[in-house]
Amino acid sequence: MEQIEGKNYYTINELAERLKVSRYTIQRYVYSGRLQAIKVRRMVYITEESYNSLFEPKPHVKRIEKVKG
């Protein structure tokens, strides 16, 4: 874990190892917006807060269907 400006950040490889998934899974999470990250030179760092938010329950969103009429 890296510390930048007083905040903790993980690299893609560190998170992949920690979550026991491939690094490509973590990259997909970053590109889809599921994980927030910053890029410093050629390295991508994921915020610790973003990592922790993966485990927070998401509010249930009710699907609304269009009514023809």
C-alpha positions, 0 to 999 in steps of 0.5 A: 500500500502506498501513501500519497498526500496522507491517503492510502492507495493500492496498486492494481496488483495489490488489490488483485492479490488481496481479493484473489482475482485477476489484475484484469478484473481490477482494471475492469472495475476501475474502467467501469467506475466501480473503483475510483483510481488515480494515475501517477505517471504509468501507475494506477492507484486505487483509493482505500476508500474505494476499496472499502466501498466494494463491501458496503451494501448498495441500496436496492433500486426498484426497476421502473417499467414504462407504461404505454399509453 
